[in-house]
């Protein structure tokens, strides 16, 4: 069941939720104008709409040269996977240019659906949500939306006896503070994005998830690390927890607190009946 959202006189798309449709209908003119003016607004309220036709508002940042964009295949969105690139580069647009918006004729070309900037928390959607992205080298590629949170620039990834860790650049105390601010930002934006995606795709962040392999998983939102460690359905990576763990108990960064925060965001939405305008995320 869909509710009409009128983007302009000739263009109607559908949204699964009447309150969101109402919000969009009331604000779409203003939103559209601001999209046109502000090239750095990357995620539009229209993305709440389920249908691909809504995406013309946001295609500006799509990784149009990536294999996953050029040769798309649709997926049923069953969940969300969190990543960090594990490289000290906070700038999302640079990261998109460097790693995603280029062509290689291989199904295994890496891509995510969204990249979150470490300097300002902005979210850049680079692939339609229901297109397959090759992001974890496992079956979750065909079922999960991938969200990449850029790393702080003040760290280095280290390898010790096969274990990946993090050191802070000198002076370490200053770097620690700066890096923590980046992680606060990307964590917060990722929560907001996941609230929107859960509403959009009717996902329960505290419920059980399903994979494209038909198996049931304990969580709808997984980290790359969880997908590998618990299910071996992804490559052997530790993101994003390797980064989060560098802050120890100073911050409650872990997948359970993340899922909890998303559930709280959805409850807020249900209580107020008002969607956090996604175009505002990170701004
Ligand atoms: Zn990853």
Boltz pocket constraint, residues with backbone or C-beta under 6 A from the ligand:
constraints:
  - pocket:
      binder: B
      contacts: [[A, 82], [A, 83], [A, 84], [A, 135], [A, 136], [A, 224], [A, 237], [A, 239]]
      max_distance: 6.0
